[in-house]
Amino acid sequence: MEKYHIKLTEGEAETLAKIDLRDSHQNHDEGHAAYKANRQPILALLKSLSDRSAVPQERLNYWNDPRYNQGRIKASRKGLFERNDCKGAEIYTHPHFLRHLRYFLFGAELPDAVITAFEGKVGNPQWVSSSDIVPIGKFARDLTRQYRLEKSDAPEEFFKLCLDMGLSLMTAESVMRSVKQIR
């Protein structure tokens, strides 16, 4: 949904056009060529975005703050790269960083209809209380089933959407746990 996309400058849009944002490639050689070609444009794009503080704070928290990572290992997403001996610019040019870059730029990877329906259910995020969490989580589960979203990806994408909408970390975690319950 466009409203969650970062507004790019003309130069940033040109740089983005040079980046292969795909997670997978037909073969190793194609993937390695994309990795090599992505190095310079990714770093240039991130520098430009950083210089103008274009990435929303909740997305930076998602990347930098260990509380926003629900994995077994309690480290930030950036910290997980560092634990695997990936440091500095290597983190941002690593092929596994691309999904994080897509989130920085475009928000949650959910169909527009799902985002619209979820926003409609939530209403004004400032008025969401603890008594609203269970119905919101159930609705996210229902949307996951209705739109046949990938069970492995949907919890994280709803977590990201909750953050982008301005819901609390506690609410976002609860929605994510609720969607994970799908069998």
N, C-alpha and C positions, 0 to 999 in steps of 0.2 A: 504494500500500500504506500503510495507516494508520500503521504504525510509523515511517514517514519524515515524517509530517505534523507540523508544529509544533503543540503544544497551545496553543490560543487561549483567552484569557479570554472571559468572556461578552460584554464590551464589544467586544473585537476581532472576535468572531464576528459581532456585529451590524454592525460597520463593514464587514467583509468581504462581508456579504450585499448591501451597497450598491454594490459594485464589479463592473463588467462585465469579466470576465477573458478574454473572447473575443479572439482574434487578428484576426479579420476580421468584417465586417458586410455586410449586404445592399447598402448603398450608402454614399456619402460622408456624407450628412446623418446617417444613423444612427451611423456611426463617429464623426463630430464631436460629436454629442450625448453619446455614451458617454465620449469624451475629456473633455468639459467636466464631466460628472457624476462622473467618477472622480477629479478633481483633489483635492478635499478629503478624501474617504474614504481614498485611497491614502496621502496624507501623514499623516493621523491614525493609520492602521494601522501605518505604518512607524515613527512616533514611539513608539507604544506598544511595538512589538516591540523597538525599540532601547533604550528605557528599562529594559526587563527582560532585555536581552541574550538574547532568545529565538531568534535566528537562529544556527544552528550555525556554528562557526568555519570549517569547510570550505566552507560556502556563501558566507560572507563572503570567503574567499580566492578562490573562483571569480569573484566580482564585482570584487574590488579588486586582486588580484595578477596582474601581467602574465604570470607563468610559467604560470598556469592557462588562458591564452587561446592557442589554437594557430593563430590566424589569421595572415595575411601580415604585418599590421601588429602590431608588438610593443607592445601596450598592454593594460591591463586592460580588461575589458568596460565598466567605468565610464569609463575613459580614452577609449574609442572614442566615447562620447557627448560627452565634453568636446572631443575633436578636431573634432567636428561642431558646435562652438559651442553645445552644450547644457550649461547650468551649473546648479548648485544644485538647487532643487526641480523645475526643468524636466526634469531627468534622470528623476526618479521618476514624473512625470506623463506622460511621453512614451509614446505607444502602444506603441513597441517595447520598453519596459521591462516590459510585462505578462508576457512569457514568463519573465523573471528573477524577477519577483514570484511567479509560480506555483512556480518552483523553490524560492525561499526558503520558501514555505509548505508545499508538498506533496512536494518531492523530484523525482526523475526521473519523466518522463512515459512510463512503460512499463507494460504490463499486469501485474497482480498475479502471474499465472502465470509470466511471464518473470522477474520479480524473485525469486520463490520458487525457481525452477529455478537461476538464476544464484547466489543465495546458497548453495544446496545444493552446487553445483560448487565454489565458493570455500571453503566451510567457515569456519574461524576465520581472519579476515583477518590476525591477528597471526602466523600460521604460513605465510603466503604468501611464497615466496622467488622469486628470479629464474627458477628452473627451472619454476615454475608458470605463468609469464606466458603462454607460447605456448599451452598447453592451455586456459587461461581465455579467452584471446582467440579461439581457434578455437570454443570453446563459445558465446561471445557472438555470433559470426558465424552459427553453426548456429541459435541462438535467433532471430536476426533473420530468417533464411530461413523457419524453421518457423512463426513467427507472422506472417510477411509484414509486418514492420515497414517503415516508410518508410526507404529507404536513405539519404536525405538527413538524417533526424533521428536515426536509431538510434545512430550513433557518439557524438554529443554526449550522448544520454540514458544510454548505458552509462558514459560518462566521469563523468557526475553520480552515477550509482548507485555506481560504484567509490569515489568520494570519500565519499559518505554511508555506505558500509559500513566506511570506515576504511582502505581500501587506499591505498598510497602514490601520490603524484602520478605517479611513473615508471610504475607498474603501470596506473594509470588512462589515461595517455597511450598505453601499449602496446595496451591493450584497444580504445581508440578507433581507433587506426591499423589494428588488425586488422579491426574492423567496417567501416571505410572501404574495405577491399579487396574487398568484395562487388561483383560485376558484375551 
